[in-house]
């Protein structure tokens, strides 16, 4: 597992990029298509699409590694779809 929360040498922007990448990979495993807007000034970080469902826009807020569960705890906000 990657624990970016305890890596002080990484900037918060870099940690956010890593969290977005891990979240996107997990969404793909769950059979979502993942789309990302260009730039950092967007209100959404990702758009998730699954056949037969409405698109879901997501903005990742924070992520931390839960060592007792060997998993990540990710707080997300859902935008308008």
FILOTOR-454330 format. One record per atom (N, C-alpha, C): z, y, x. Coordinates in pm, whole numbers, plus 50000, padded with zeros to 5 digits. Each point is the difference from the previous one (the first is absolute). Layout:
// FILOTOR-454330
<<Z,Y,X>>
...
END
This chain:
// FILOTOR-454330
<<50000,49881,50082>>
<<50000,50119,49918>>
<<50000,50125,50087>>
<<49949,50107,49946>>
<<49996,50128,50070>>
<<50106,50089,49938>>
<<50095,50047,50080>>
<<50106,50088,49950>>
<<49976,50139,50056>>
<<49924,50082,49927>>
<<49968,50134,50048>>
<<50115,50097,49982>>
<<50096,49969,49912>>
<<50112,50091,49974>>
<<50087,50021,50123>>
<<50010,49900,50085>>
<<50085,50010,50119>>
<<49922,50036,50125>>
<<49880,50052,49983>>
<<49917,50038,50115>>
<<49995,50152,50010>>
<<50099,50064,50064>>
<<50005,50146,50005>>
<<49883,50062,50074>>
<<49932,49923,50085>>
<<49887,50056,50074>>
<<49877,50020,49911>>
<<50001,49942,49880>>
<<49888,50018,49907>>
<<50026,50122,49913>>
<<49898,50081,49982>>
<<50014,50117,49912>>
<<50007,49954,49855>>
<<50051,50085,49913>>
<<50008,49963,49858>>
<<49861,49980,49942>>
<<49902,50075,50050>>
<<49862,49982,49954>>
<<49948,49861,50038>>
<<50029,49959,50122>>
<<49957,49867,50047>>
<<50068,49889,49921>>
<<50131,50017,49973>>
<<50072,49902,49919>>
<<49940,49991,49860>>
<<49961,50115,49944>>
<<49936,50002,49868>>
<<49867,49926,50002>>
<<49922,50021,50105>>
<<49871,49929,50013>>
<<50022,49849,50004>>
<<50101,49956,50074>>
<<50030,49857,50010>>
<<50043,49946,49865>>
<<50087,50074,49929>>
<<50046,49956,49868>>
<<49884,49988,49902>>
<<49908,50098,50002>>
<<49883,49995,49912>>
<<49914,49878,50030>>
<<49982,49971,50127>>
<<49918,49885,50040>>
<<50063,49869,49954>>
<<50132,49986,50019>>
<<50068,49878,49957>>
<<49997,49986,49848>>
<<50019,50111,49928>>
<<49996,49997,49854>>
<<49859,49959,49953>>
<<49896,50058,50061>>
<<49862,49968,49963>>
<<49970,49853,50025>>
<<50046,49946,50113>>
<<49976,49859,50031>>
<<50066,49911,49895>>
<<50122,50034,49960>>
<<50070,49921,49900>>
<<49929,50009,49864>>
<<49950,50118,49965>>
<<49926,50016,49874>>
<<49873,49915,50001>>
<<49935,49992,50114>>
<<49878,49918,50011>>
<<50033,49852,49984>>
<<50114,49957,50054>>
<<50044,49861,49982>>
<<50022,49972,49851>>
<<50044,50102,49926>>
<<50024,49987,49856>>
<<49873,50021,49918>>
<<49883,49997,50066>>
<<49868,50006,49937>>
<<49962,50137,49945>>
<<50054,50107,50058>>
<<49956,50135,49967>>
<<49894,50043,50100>>
<<49903,50078,49955>>
<<49913,50073,50091>>
<<50074,50129,50032>>
<<49997,50042,50126>>
<<50076,50117,50043>>
<<49903,50106,50051>>
<<50015,50121,49947>>
<<49917,50113,50041>>
<<50092,50110,50053>>
<<49955,50068,50105>>
<<50080,50107,50058>>
<<49920,50130,50001>>
<<50062,50110,49958>>
<<49931,50129,50007>>
<<49994,50048,50145>>
<<49909,50086,50030>>
<<49988,50057,50135>>
<<50095,50117,50015>>
<<50066,50010,50114>>
<<50087,50112,50029>>
<<50144,49975,49960>>
<<50088,50091,50045>>
<<50143,49988,49971>>
<<50046,50098,49894>>
<<49909,50079,49944>>
<<50039,50101,49902>>
<<49985,49951,49856>>
<<49975,49871,49983>>
<<49980,49945,49867>>
<<50134,49969,49934>>
<<50002,50004,49867>>
<<50123,49969,49926>>
<<50028,49850,49999>>
<<49898,49918,50024>>
<<50015,49855,50000>>
<<49971,49946,50139>>
<<50069,49892,50035>>
<<49973,49933,50127>>
<<49901,49885,49981>>
<<50008,49932,49885>>
<<49916,49883,49974>>
<<49962,49995,49853>>
<<49890,49932,49972>>
<<49961,49969,49862>>
<<49980,49849,49994>>
<<50073,49935,49909>>
<<49992,49855,49985>>
<<49919,49967,49876>>
<<49907,49905,50014>>
<<49913,49961,49889>>
<<49996,49848,49992>>
<<50017,49950,49879>>
<<49986,49857,49975>>
<<49908,49985,49881>>
<<49915,49900,50002>>
<<49903,49978,49893>>
<<50069,49993,49864>>
<<49948,50077,49905>>
<<50054,50000,49865>>
<<50120,50091,49979>>
<<50044,50070,50104>>
<<50117,50089,49990>>
<<49961,50143,50038>>
<<50078,50094,49953>>
<<49978,50140,50038>>
<<50041,50021,50146>>
<<49934,50091,50070>>
<<50041,50030,50138>>
<<50141,50057,50004>>
<<50071,49971,50107>>
<<50135,50051,50021>>
<<49999,50082,50128>>
<<50040,50127,49990>>
<<50012,50081,50121>>
<<50145,49995,50047>>
<<50017,49994,50132>>
<<50133,49981,50058>>
<<50021,50101,50112>>
<<50119,50057,50004>>
<<50041,50081,50115>>
<<50124,49935,50059>>
<<49987,49951,50122>>
<<50114,49940,50068>>
<<50095,50110,50043>>
<<50128,49981,49974>>
<<50099,50100,50035>>
<<50080,49960,50123>>
<<50061,49883,49998>>
<<50078,49953,50115>>
<<49988,49850,50010>>
<<50029,49950,50118>>
<<50002,49855,50021>>
<<50104,49969,50105>>
<<50073,49891,49980>>
<<50095,49955,50102>>
<<50008,49848,49998>>
<<50032,49945,50114>>
<<50009,49857,50016>>
<<50139,49953,49958>>
<<50007,49902,49911>>
<<50125,49940,49955>>
<<50022,49873,50083>>
<<50075,50010,50108>>
<<50013,49887,50093>>
<<50069,49879,49935>>
<<50092,50024,49906>>
<<50068,49887,49937>>
<<49907,49920,49911>>
<<49889,50061,49957>>
<<49902,49930,49916>>
<<49868,49976,50071>>
<<49987,50050,50122>>
<<49875,49992,50076>>
<<49883,50053,49919>>
<<50019,50116,49939>>
<<49894,50060,49919>>
<<50011,50151,50007>>
<<49899,50067,49947>>
<<49998,50145,49995>>
<<50040,50049,49862>>
<<50073,50108,49997>>
<<50032,50069,49877>>
<<49916,50127,50000>>
<<49909,50013,49904>>
<<49908,50113,49998>>
<<50017,50074,49868>>
<<50024,50131,50009>>
<<50008,50085,49882>>
<<49863,50063,49978>>
<<49949,49986,49880>>
<<49869,50054,49968>>
<<50010,50087,49875>>
<<49906,50093,49991>>
<<49986,50078,49879>>
<<49863,49970,49942>>
<<49992,49987,49871>>
<<49873,49967,49938>>
<<49939,50126,49942>>
<<49876,50026,50036>>
<<49929,50116,49949>>
<<49933,49968,49868>>
<<49915,50088,49958>>
<<49925,49977,49877>>
<<49885,49906,50028>>
<<49968,49916,49903>>
<<49888,49907,50019>>
<<49889,50034,49903>>
END
